[in-house]
Amino acid sequence: MAIGVWISLIAYFVLMIAIGLYAMRTSTATSEDYMLGGRTLSPQVAALSAGASDMSGWLLLGLPGAMFVSGLGSAWIGIGLFVGAFFNWLLVAPRLREQTVHYGNAITIPAFLANRFPTRALSLRTVSAIVIVVFFSVYTASGLVAGGKLFESAFSGVIDIGGLSDYATGVILTLGVVLVYTVVGGFLAVSMTDFVQGCIMMLALVIMPAVVLFGEGGGGFSQAQQTLNQVDPTLLSWTDGLTIVGWLSAVTWGLGYFGQPHIIVRFMAIRSVKDVPTARNIGMTWMFISLVGAISVGIFGRAYAIRNGLEVQDPETIFIILSNLLFHPLITGFLYAALLAAIMSTISSQLLVASSSLTEDFYRLFLRKEASEKETVTIGRLSVVAVGLVAAIIASNPDSQVLGLVSNAWAGFGAAFGPLILLSLMWSRTNGAGAIAGMVVGALTVIVWIALGFSNSFLGGPGVYEIIPGFIASFIAIVVVSRMTNDAGEYRQITR
């Protein structure tokens, strides 16, 4: 491994840990500081933090890998996500920022739901916390799998930890660095590192496609198009070989945004409702550039591999292969840091949200209601470590697919929380009974759908992404049960 790669990576690791130490000194005195940054995020930090924590390793591994294999037909996932993210900023962000304060200054999603629906407060906090911890363990595991793949592909034989495989070493080191700055600095550290990591990711996704296309061995757009058409003309088609069901399964990824706790918690922490439009514009611009870059890496990376005789055994590692092949070691290290940034930004956000639920919605609710602020912060830190260890166990299989794990967890959150968050913010008739019904029905529908294999094959045809039945079933359950039960007067009009 060239020394330049290590210089860039070590600089990145030092910067992340330094941010964690800074945050520890400025914003970990209370549970609200540790878990929500004191609701002081600027629009810039909130926007890039939401984006970076959203995209994860799938942006540089999973999505380019899907593009590498299937061509532009897989880009509908990115289009669906872009549309979903826009409406999430438009519909959820301002209302959630306002109503989480209005309903008892809640600092977690379960606490907000409990305050919004006091007749089912205990049940809502318990069920929603269980959903968060279970699905985030799987989601966090996907990030650790990405870290393992990076080390297995790029650092083979370089680091030896007790005879562990390169993959296992990558999982351990990725989790270790994330735990340091998350445990130490809490939400502010996670958000500030997300901002830096988001900038690194976007820059990498601008540099990589440009070099692949116009650097040595590239040949530009025309050569890439000619090469791909010779192999398979459908690679450059948005619709060839794509069924209606397949298209729906791709674009409906966007539905998941409304129910992702690690993303919408940024809306709760933004400085004020007035800052939301600015944050939305920044976040959507960042997302557009990053998605176009990731799509380009996959599709043009395949053309480059064909033209130059590269053997790519795992399509999800095309970004890593090109980083090592085309750039000076210092830039290669920067690109590896971008991949680690994508991975770590999401892992840290997920760990913190899961630990917040364990602390606020289990520990303080059932074990120590009178826990001091210092004790609560300590329990939050221990919970971060606990969830991280569970995720590492799930990620121990080196054959795991990043996109597959992400899709399962994304659907679980989207179905369990998405309709509930939308209706609780926008439909005053939603009540506690409907909220419980929607959350349980949504989560169970996703779990059963996956268990029955309907995501891979449904009624003898192509699979249907589990978020579709889960989201619909949850929405119907909330509306029907709320209509069939008494309105307990839980909605409180906000007066300005």
C-alpha positions as CSV (number, residue, x, y, z in Angstrom):
1,M,0.0,0.0,0.0
2,A,1.5,3.3,-1.1
3,I,2.4,5.8,1.6
4,G,0.3,8.5,0.0
5,V,-2.9,6.4,0.5
6,W,-2.1,6.1,4.2
7,I,-1.4,9.8,4.5
8,S,-4.8,10.7,3.2
9,L,-6.6,8.1,5.3
10,I,-4.8,8.9,8.5
11,A,-5.6,12.6,8.0
12,Y,-9.3,11.7,7.5
13,F,-9.4,9.6,10.6
14,V,-7.7,12.3,12.7
15,L,-10.1,14.9,11.4
16,M,-13.1,12.8,12.4
17,I,-11.9,12.1,15.9
18,A,-10.9,15.8,16.4
19,I,-14.4,16.8,15.5
20,G,-15.7,14.3,18.0
21,L,-13.5,15.8,20.7
22,Y,-14.6,19.3,19.9
23,A,-18.2,18.3,20.1
24,M,-17.7,16.6,23.4
25,R,-16.5,19.9,24.9
26,T,-19.3,22.0,23.5
27,S,-22.5,19.9,23.3
28,T,-22.7,16.8,25.6
29,A,-23.8,18.3,28.9
30,T,-27.4,17.2,28.7
31,S,-29.4,14.4,26.9
32,E,-30.9,17.0,24.5
33,D,-27.3,18.1,23.6
34,Y,-26.0,14.6,23.2
35,M,-29.0,13.2,21.3
36,L,-30.1,16.3,19.3
37,G,-27.3,18.9,19.4
38,G,-29.4,21.3,21.3
39,R,-31.5,22.0,18.2
40,T,-28.9,24.4,16.9
41,L,-27.9,22.9,13.5
42,S,-27.4,25.5,10.7
43,P,-29.1,24.9,7.4
44,Q,-25.8,23.9,5.8
45,V,-25.0,21.3,8.4
46,A,-28.6,20.0,8.6
47,A,-28.8,19.6,4.9
48,L,-25.5,17.7,4.3
49,S,-25.9,15.8,7.5
50,A,-29.3,14.5,6.4
51,G,-27.9,13.7,2.9
52,A,-24.7,12.0,4.1
53,S,-26.5,10.0,6.8
54,D,-29.1,9.0,4.2
55,M,-26.8,7.8,1.3
56,S,-24.4,5.4,3.2
57,G,-22.1,3.0,1.5
58,W,-24.7,2.1,-1.1
59,L,-24.1,5.4,-2.9
60,L,-20.5,4.4,-3.7
61,L,-20.9,0.6,-3.7
62,G,-24.5,-0.6,-4.0
63,L,-25.8,1.9,-6.6
64,P,-22.7,1.8,-8.9
65,G,-22.8,-2.0,-8.6
66,A,-26.4,-2.1,-9.7
67,M,-25.6,0.3,-12.6
68,F,-22.6,-1.8,-13.6
69,V,-24.8,-4.9,-13.9
70,S,-28.1,-3.6,-15.2
71,G,-27.4,-0.3,-16.8
72,L,-29.6,2.8,-16.7
73,G,-32.7,0.8,-15.7
74,S,-31.3,0.7,-12.2
75,A,-31.2,4.5,-12.1
76,W,-34.9,4.6,-11.4
77,I,-33.9,3.9,-7.8
78,G,-32.0,7.1,-7.6
79,I,-34.8,9.1,-9.3
80,G,-37.4,7.7,-6.9
81,L,-35.1,8.6,-4.0
82,F,-34.6,12.2,-5.3
83,V,-38.3,12.8,-5.6
84,G,-39.0,11.2,-2.2
85,A,-36.3,13.3,-0.5
86,F,-37.7,16.5,-2.0
87,F,-41.2,15.8,-0.6
88,N,-39.7,14.8,2.7
89,W,-38.1,18.2,3.0
90,L,-41.3,19.9,1.7
91,L,-43.9,18.1,3.8
92,V,-42.2,16.6,6.8
93,A,-39.3,18.9,7.7
94,P,-41.1,22.1,8.7
95,R,-44.0,20.4,10.4
96,L,-41.8,18.0,12.4
97,R,-39.4,20.7,13.6
98,E,-42.4,22.7,14.8
99,Q,-44.5,19.9,16.3
100,T,-41.7,18.1,18.1
101,V,-41.3,21.3,20.2
102,H,-45.0,21.9,20.4
103,Y,-45.7,18.4,21.8
104,G,-43.5,18.4,24.8
105,N,-40.1,19.2,23.3
106,A,-39.5,15.6,22.2
107,I,-35.9,14.6,21.3
108,T,-36.7,11.2,19.8
109,I,-39.2,10.0,17.3
110,P,-40.8,7.6,19.8
111,A,-41.1,10.4,22.3
112,F,-42.8,12.6,19.7
113,L,-45.3,9.9,18.9
114,A,-46.0,9.3,22.6
115,N,-46.6,13.1,23.1
116,R,-48.7,13.4,20.0
117,F,-50.9,10.4,21.0
118,P,-50.9,10.4,24.8
119,T,-53.7,7.8,25.1
120,R,-51.2,5.2,23.7
121,A,-48.0,6.8,24.9
122,L,-46.4,3.8,26.5
123,S,-47.3,1.3,23.7
124,L,-46.1,3.7,21.0
125,R,-42.8,4.4,22.7
126,T,-42.2,0.7,23.3
127,V,-43.2,-0.6,19.8
128,S,-41.5,2.2,17.9
129,A,-38.3,1.8,20.0
130,I,-38.2,-2.0,19.2
131,V,-38.7,-1.3,15.5
132,I,-35.9,1.3,15.5
133,V,-33.4,-1.0,17.3
134,V,-34.2,-4.1,15.2
135,F,-34.1,-2.4,11.8
136,F,-31.2,-0.2,12.6
137,S,-29.1,-3.2,13.7
138,V,-29.6,-4.6,10.2
139,Y,-29.1,-1.2,8.5
140,T,-25.9,-0.5,10.5
141,A,-24.7,-4.0,9.5
142,S,-25.0,-2.9,5.8
143,G,-22.5,-0.1,6.5
144,L,-20.1,-2.5,8.2
145,V,-20.4,-4.9,5.2
146,A,-19.3,-2.0,3.0
147,G,-16.4,-1.2,5.3
148,G,-15.4,-4.9,5.2
149,K,-15.5,-4.9,1.4
150,L,-13.4,-1.8,1.1
151,F,-10.6,-3.4,3.2
152,E,-10.9,-6.7,1.5
153,S,-10.5,-5.1,-1.9
154,A,-8.1,-2.3,-1.2
155,F,-6.0,-3.4,1.8
156,S,-5.6,-7.1,1.3
157,G,-2.9,-8.4,3.6
158,V,-1.8,-5.0,4.7
159,I,-3.3,-5.0,8.2
160,D,-3.3,-8.2,10.4
161,I,-5.4,-8.3,13.5
162,G,-4.9,-11.6,15.2
163,G,-5.2,-13.6,12.0
164,L,-8.6,-12.2,11.1
165,S,-9.6,-12.1,7.4
166,D,-9.3,-8.7,5.6
167,Y,-13.1,-8.5,5.5
168,A,-13.4,-9.0,9.3
169,T,-10.5,-6.5,9.9
170,G,-12.4,-3.9,7.8
171,V,-15.6,-4.4,9.8
172,I,-13.8,-4.0,13.1
173,L,-11.8,-0.9,12.1
174,T,-14.8,0.8,10.5
175,L,-16.9,0.2,13.6
176,G,-14.0,1.2,15.9
177,V,-13.4,4.7,14.4
178,V,-17.2,5.4,14.2
179,L,-17.6,4.4,17.9
180,V,-14.8,6.8,19.0
181,Y,-16.3,10.0,17.6
182,T,-20.0,9.0,18.1
183,V,-19.6,7.9,21.7
184,V,-17.4,10.9,22.6
185,G,-19.2,13.7,20.8
186,G,-22.8,12.6,20.3
187,F,-25.2,14.2,17.9
188,L,-23.2,17.4,17.2
189,A,-20.1,15.3,16.4
190,V,-22.2,13.1,14.1
191,S,-23.7,16.1,12.3
192,M,-20.5,18.0,11.9
193,T,-18.6,14.9,10.6
194,D,-21.6,14.3,8.3
195,F,-21.1,17.8,6.8
196,V,-17.4,17.2,6.2
197,Q,-18.1,13.7,4.9
198,G,-20.8,14.9,2.6
199,C,-18.4,17.4,1.0
200,I,-15.8,14.7,0.5
201,M,-18.4,12.3,-1.0
202,M,-19.7,14.9,-3.5
203,L,-16.2,15.9,-4.6
204,A,-15.2,12.2,-5.1
205,L,-18.3,11.6,-7.2
206,V,-17.4,14.5,-9.4
207,I,-13.8,13.5,-9.8
208,M,-14.2,9.8,-10.5
209,P,-16.6,9.9,-13.5
210,A,-14.6,12.7,-15.1
211,V,-11.3,10.7,-15.0
212,V,-13.0,7.5,-16.0
213,L,-14.4,9.2,-19.1
214,F,-11.7,11.6,-20.1
215,G,-8.5,10.2,-18.5
216,E,-6.2,7.7,-20.1
217,G,-8.1,4.7,-21.4
218,G,-11.4,6.5,-21.2
219,G,-12.3,7.7,-24.6
220,G,-15.2,10.1,-23.7
221,F,-18.9,9.7,-23.9
222,S,-19.0,8.5,-27.5
223,Q,-16.5,5.7,-26.9
224,A,-18.3,4.6,-23.7
225,Q,-21.6,4.6,-25.6
226,Q,-20.1,2.5,-28.4
227,T,-18.5,0.0,-26.0
228,L,-21.7,-0.5,-24.0
229,N,-23.9,-0.9,-27.2
230,Q,-21.5,-3.6,-28.5
231,V,-21.9,-5.6,-25.2
232,D,-25.6,-5.0,-24.6
233,P,-27.7,-2.1,-26.1
234,T,-30.2,-2.3,-23.2
235,L,-27.5,-1.0,-20.8
236,L,-28.1,2.5,-22.0
237,S,-31.9,2.2,-22.1
238,W,-34.1,3.5,-19.3
239,T,-36.9,1.1,-20.1
240,D,-35.8,-2.0,-22.1
241,G,-36.3,-5.1,-20.1
242,L,-37.9,-3.2,-17.3
243,T,-41.4,-4.4,-16.3
244,I,-44.1,-2.2,-14.7
245,V,-43.6,-4.1,-11.4
246,G,-39.8,-3.6,-11.7
247,W,-40.2,0.1,-12.3
248,L,-42.5,0.5,-9.3
249,S,-40.2,-1.5,-7.1
250,A,-37.4,1.0,-8.1
251,V,-39.2,4.3,-7.8
252,T,-41.0,3.5,-4.6
253,W,-37.7,3.6,-2.7
254,G,-38.7,7.2,-2.4
255,L,-41.6,6.4,-0.1
256,G,-39.1,5.2,2.5
257,Y,-37.9,8.8,3.2
258,F,-40.9,9.7,5.3
259,G,-40.1,7.0,7.9
260,Q,-36.3,7.1,8.3
261,P,-35.5,8.1,11.9
262,H,-31.8,8.9,11.2
263,I,-32.8,11.4,8.5
264,I,-35.9,13.0,9.9
265,V,-34.2,13.6,13.3
266,R,-32.1,16.2,11.4
267,F,-35.4,18.1,10.8
268,M,-36.0,18.1,14.6
269,A,-32.5,19.5,15.2
270,I,-32.4,22.3,12.6
271,R,-32.1,25.8,14.1
272,S,-35.5,27.1,13.2
273,V,-38.4,26.4,10.8
274,K,-37.4,29.5,8.8
275,D,-34.1,27.7,7.9
276,V,-35.8,24.7,6.3
277,P,-36.2,26.1,2.8
278,T,-32.5,27.0,2.7
279,A,-31.5,23.6,4.0
280,R,-33.8,21.9,1.4
281,N,-32.2,23.7,-1.5
282,I,-28.7,22.9,-0.3
283,G,-29.6,19.3,0.4
284,M,-31.3,18.6,-2.9
285,T,-28.5,20.2,-4.9
286,W,-26.0,18.0,-3.0
287,M,-28.2,14.9,-3.6
288,F,-28.6,15.6,-7.4
289,I,-24.8,15.9,-7.9
290,S,-24.0,12.9,-5.8
291,L,-26.6,10.6,-7.5
292,V,-25.6,11.6,-11.0
293,G,-22.0,10.9,-10.0
294,A,-22.7,7.5,-8.5
295,I,-24.8,6.5,-11.6
296,S,-21.9,7.6,-13.9
297,V,-19.4,5.6,-11.9
298,G,-21.3,2.4,-12.4
299,I,-22.3,2.8,-16.1
300,F,-19.1,4.4,-17.4
301,G,-17.0,2.2,-15.1
302,R,-18.4,-0.8,-16.9
303,A,-17.4,0.7,-20.3
304,Y,-13.9,1.4,-18.9
305,A,-13.6,-2.1,-17.6
306,I,-14.6,-3.6,-20.9
307,R,-12.3,-1.4,-23.0
308,N,-9.3,-2.1,-20.8
309,G,-9.9,-5.8,-20.0
310,L,-10.5,-5.3,-16.3
311,E,-11.9,-8.3,-14.4
312,V,-14.5,-7.2,-11.9
313,Q,-15.6,-10.1,-9.7
314,D,-17.8,-8.1,-7.4
315,P,-19.6,-5.2,-9.2
316,E,-20.1,-3.4,-5.9
317,T,-16.3,-2.8,-5.7
318,I,-16.0,-0.9,-9.1
319,F,-15.4,2.4,-7.2
320,I,-12.6,0.8,-5.2
321,I,-11.0,-0.8,-8.3
322,L,-11.0,2.5,-10.3
323,S,-9.7,4.5,-7.3
324,N,-6.7,2.2,-7.0
325,L,-6.1,2.0,-10.7
326,L,-6.5,5.6,-12.0
327,F,-5.2,8.0,-9.4
328,H,-2.1,9.1,-7.6
329,P,-1.9,7.5,-4.1
330,L,-2.8,10.7,-2.3
331,I,-6.0,11.0,-4.4
332,T,-6.6,7.3,-4.0
333,G,-6.5,7.7,-0.3
334,F,-8.9,10.6,-0.6
335,L,-11.3,8.5,-2.6
336,Y,-11.1,5.7,-0.1
337,A,-11.8,8.3,2.6
338,A,-14.9,9.3,0.6
339,L,-16.1,5.8,0.7
340,L,-15.4,5.5,4.4
341,A,-17.2,8.9,4.8
342,A,-20.3,7.5,3.1
343,I,-20.2,4.4,5.3
344,M,-19.4,6.1,8.6
345,S,-21.8,9.0,8.3
346,T,-24.7,6.6,8.1
347,I,-23.5,4.2,10.7
348,S,-22.9,7.0,13.2
349,S,-26.3,8.5,12.7
350,Q,-28.0,5.1,13.0
351,L,-26.1,4.1,16.1
352,L,-27.0,7.4,17.8
353,V,-30.7,7.2,16.9
354,A,-30.9,3.6,18.1
355,S,-29.0,4.4,21.3
356,S,-31.4,7.4,21.9
357,S,-34.4,5.1,21.7
358,L,-32.7,2.6,24.1
359,T,-31.9,5.4,26.5
360,E,-35.0,7.6,26.4
361,D,-37.6,4.9,25.5
362,F,-36.4,2.0,27.5
363,Y,-34.0,3.0,30.2
364,R,-35.6,6.2,31.4
365,L,-39.1,4.9,30.8
366,F,-38.9,1.5,32.6
367,L,-35.7,1.4,34.6
368,R,-34.6,4.8,35.9
369,K,-37.2,7.5,35.5
370,E,-35.3,9.7,37.8
371,A,-31.9,9.3,36.0
372,S,-29.8,12.4,35.9
373,E,-28.6,14.1,32.7
374,K,-25.1,12.8,33.3
375,E,-26.3,9.2,33.8
376,T,-28.5,9.5,30.7
377,V,-25.6,10.6,28.5
378,T,-23.5,7.7,29.9
379,I,-26.2,5.1,29.1
380,G,-26.5,6.7,25.7
381,R,-22.8,6.1,25.0
382,L,-23.1,2.5,26.3
383,S,-26.1,1.9,24.0
384,V,-24.1,3.1,21.0
385,V,-21.5,0.4,21.7
386,A,-24.1,-2.3,22.3
387,V,-26.0,-1.7,19.0
388,G,-22.6,-1.5,17.1
389,L,-21.6,-4.9,18.4
390,V,-24.9,-6.5,17.4
391,A,-24.5,-5.0,13.9
392,A,-21.0,-6.3,13.7
393,I,-22.3,-9.8,14.4
394,I,-24.9,-9.5,11.6
395,A,-22.2,-8.2,9.2
396,S,-19.9,-11.1,9.9
397,N,-20.9,-12.9,6.7
398,P,-18.6,-11.6,3.9
399,D,-21.1,-12.7,1.2
400,S,-23.7,-10.1,2.4
401,Q,-24.8,-7.6,-0.3
402,V,-24.9,-4.0,0.8
403,L,-27.9,-3.0,-1.4
404,G,-29.9,-6.0,-0.2
405,L,-29.4,-5.2,3.5
406,V,-30.1,-1.6,2.9
407,S,-33.3,-2.3,1.0
408,N,-34.7,-4.5,3.8
409,A,-34.1,-2.0,6.5
410,W,-35.2,1.0,4.4
411,A,-38.5,-0.8,3.6
412,G,-39.0,-1.7,7.3
413,F,-38.6,1.9,8.5
414,G,-40.5,3.4,5.5
415,A,-43.6,1.1,6.1
416,A,-43.6,1.3,9.9
417,F,-43.0,5.0,10.3
418,G,-43.6,6.7,6.9
419,P,-47.5,6.8,6.8
420,L,-47.6,7.4,10.6
421,I,-45.3,10.4,10.4
422,L,-47.2,11.9,7.5
423,L,-50.6,11.4,9.0
424,S,-49.7,12.5,12.5
425,L,-48.3,15.7,11.1
426,M,-51.0,16.4,8.5
427,W,-54.3,14.7,9.5
428,S,-55.7,15.8,12.8
429,R,-58.1,12.8,13.0
430,T,-55.2,10.4,13.5
431,N,-55.4,8.9,16.9
432,G,-53.3,6.6,19.2
433,A,-55.1,3.4,18.2
434,G,-54.6,4.1,14.5
435,A,-50.9,5.0,15.2
436,I,-50.3,1.6,16.9
437,A,-52.1,-0.3,14.2
438,G,-50.3,1.4,11.4
439,M,-46.8,0.9,12.9
440,V,-47.4,-2.8,13.7
441,V,-49.1,-3.6,10.4
442,G,-46.4,-1.8,8.4
443,A,-43.5,-3.5,10.1
444,L,-45.0,-7.0,10.1
445,T,-46.0,-6.7,6.4
446,V,-42.5,-6.0,5.4
447,I,-41.1,-8.9,7.6
448,V,-43.6,-11.4,6.3
449,W,-43.2,-10.3,2.7
450,I,-39.4,-10.8,2.9
451,A,-39.8,-14.1,4.7
452,L,-42.2,-15.5,2.0
453,G,-39.7,-14.5,-0.7
454,F,-42.2,-12.1,-2.5
455,S,-39.4,-9.6,-2.9
456,N,-37.7,-12.0,-5.3
457,S,-40.8,-13.6,-7.0
458,F,-44.5,-12.7,-6.6
459,L,-47.2,-14.9,-8.0
460,G,-44.8,-16.5,-10.5
461,G,-43.6,-13.1,-11.8
462,P,-40.9,-10.6,-10.8
463,G,-40.5,-9.7,-7.1
464,V,-42.3,-6.7,-5.6
465,Y,-40.3,-4.5,-3.3
466,E,-41.6,-4.9,0.2
467,I,-42.1,-1.2,0.9
468,I,-45.1,-1.1,-1.5
469,P,-47.4,-3.5,0.4
470,G,-46.0,-2.4,3.7
471,F,-46.6,1.3,3.1
472,I,-50.1,0.8,1.7
473,A,-51.1,-1.6,4.5
474,S,-49.8,0.8,7.2
475,F,-51.6,3.8,5.6
476,I,-54.9,1.9,5.4
477,A,-54.6,0.6,8.9
478,I,-54.1,4.1,10.4
479,V,-57.0,5.6,8.5
480,V,-59.4,2.7,9.1
481,V,-58.6,2.2,12.8
482,S,-58.6,6.0,13.5
483,R,-62.0,6.3,11.9
484,M,-63.5,3.3,13.7
485,T,-62.3,4.5,17.2
486,N,-63.1,7.6,19.1
487,D,-61.3,10.8,18.6
488,A,-59.6,11.4,21.9
489,G,-58.8,15.0,21.1
490,E,-55.0,14.3,21.0
491,Y,-54.3,16.8,18.2
492,R,-53.4,20.3,19.5
493,Q,-53.7,23.2,17.1
494,I,-50.5,25.3,16.9
495,T,-51.2,29.0,17.4
496,R,-48.8,31.4,16.0
